[in-house]
């Protein structure tokens, strides 16, 4: 008798948060990464390193002072690892903003619908690897207004983020 579940098989079509972080760490070891994005740009630049329906991997270049703005990744779980520089992640939890600094080699994972804003607050460009499972289908954008976070719209995958 064959049993089929909708949960998927870990590492095949469903990835745990620790697997996502390990995948980001693996891709971050590539010495050629800085050639794939424009670190001299005034805006964030990104390059998709790999993708399947179940896993998507991005490289992001962060000029000084750039940020993602408040967003989530819908149902996708994710992880990111700082390859160069320092990134600040501001997350929204229990009605308050929490800050976490991630220097070179530091990473973190998060569940679906995790709301955050990631920024390069340092004085040099930064580089990071981001991994999502399932592959990104879009994100919800938010604004921080009068001490609360409010959804402002949903962007579908493929739109300029």
C-alpha positions in Angstrom: 0.0 0.0 0.0 1.3 3.4 -1.0 0.6 6.3 1.4 0.7 9.8 -0.2 0.7 12.9 2.0 0.3 16.5 1.1 3.1 17.5 3.5 5.8 16.4 1.0 9.2 14.9 1.7 11.8 17.0 3.6 14.6 18.1 1.3 12.7 17.0 -1.9 9.6 19.2 -2.1 9.4 20.6 1.4 12.3 22.2 3.2 12.6 22.9 6.9 13.9 26.2 8.2 17.2 24.7 9.2 17.6 23.1 5.7 16.9 26.6 4.2 19.6 28.2 6.3 22.1 25.4 5.4 21.3 25.9 1.7 21.9 29.6 2.0 25.2 28.9 3.8 26.3 26.5 1.0 25.5 29.0 -1.8 27.2 31.8 0.2 30.6 30.0 -0.1 30.8 30.6 -3.9 33.7 33.1 -4.4 32.2 34.4 -7.7 29.0 35.8 -6.1 30.0 39.4 -6.1 30.4 39.3 -9.9 26.6 38.5 -10.3 25.2 41.8 -8.9 26.2 45.4 -9.3 27.6 46.5 -5.9 28.2 50.0 -7.3 24.6 50.5 -8.0 22.6 53.0 -6.0 19.7 50.6 -5.7 19.5 47.0 -4.6 20.3 44.5 -7.3 19.5 40.8 -7.3 20.2 37.6 -9.3 18.3 34.4 -9.1 20.8 31.6 -8.5 18.4 28.7 -8.8 14.8 27.8 -8.7 12.3 25.0 -8.7 8.7 25.0 -7.7 9.8 24.0 -4.2 12.9 26.1 -3.7 14.2 29.5 -4.8 17.6 31.0 -4.2 18.5 34.7 -4.7 21.6 36.8 -4.3 21.0 40.4 -3.3 23.5 43.3 -3.5 22.8 46.1 -0.9 24.3 49.5 -1.5 24.6 51.6 1.7 21.3 52.9 2.9 19.0 50.6 0.9 16.2 48.5 2.4 13.4 46.2 1.3 10.6 48.0 3.1 8.2 46.1 5.3 7.0 42.9 3.6 6.3 39.2 4.1 6.7 36.3 1.6 3.1 35.0 1.8 3.2 31.3 2.6 6.9 30.8 1.8 9.3 30.0 4.6 12.8 31.5 4.2 16.3 32.1 5.3 19.0 34.5 4.5 22.7 34.8 5.2 25.0 37.9 5.0 28.0 37.2 2.8 29.6 40.6 3.0 28.9 43.7 5.2 26.2 43.9 7.8 22.5 43.8 7.4 19.8 44.9 9.9 16.6 43.0 10.1 13.6 44.8 11.6 10.8 42.3 12.4 7.3 42.9 13.6 6.2 40.7 16.5 3.6 41.2 19.2 3.0 44.8 18.2 6.6 45.9 18.3 9.6 46.3 16.1 12.6 44.1 17.0 16.1 44.7 15.5 18.7 42.0 14.7 22.1 42.8 13.2 23.6 40.1 10.9 27.3 40.4 10.0 29.3 38.4 7.6 28.4 34.7 8.0 25.4 35.4 10.2 22.0 34.1 9.0 18.5 33.5 10.1 15.4 31.6 9.1 11.8 32.4 9.4 8.3 31.0 8.8 5.7 31.9 6.4 4.0 35.3 6.8 7.0 36.6 8.8 6.9 40.4 8.4 10.2 42.2 8.2 12.3 45.0 6.7 15.9 44.3 5.9 18.4 47.1 5.4 22.0 47.9 4.9 22.6 50.5 7.6 26.4 50.1 7.4 29.0 52.2 5.5 29.9 49.6 2.9 27.9 47.6 0.3 26.5 44.3 1.6 25.8 41.0 -0.1 23.4 38.3 1.0 21.9 34.9 -0.1 18.2 34.3 0.3 16.4 31.0 0.1 12.6 30.4 0.0 10.4 27.3 0.1 8.1 27.0 -1.7 9.3 29.3 -4.4 8.1 32.9 -4.0 4.6 33.5 -5.3 4.6 37.1 -4.1 4.7 39.3 -1.1 2.5 41.5 1.0 3.7 45.1 1.5 3.1 46.9 4.7 3.5 50.4 6.1 4.3 51.3 9.8 1.6 53.9 10.7 0.9 55.3 14.1 2.6 52.4 15.8 0.9 49.6 13.9 1.7 47.7 10.8 -0.9 47.9 8.0 -1.0 46.0 4.7 -0.8 48.2 1.7 -1.0 45.7 -1.1 0.2 42.4 -2.5 2.8 42.0 -5.3 2.9 38.9 -7.4 6.2 37.2 -8.2 8.0 38.7 -11.2 7.0 42.3 -10.4 9.8 44.7 -9.5 10.4 44.3 -5.7 
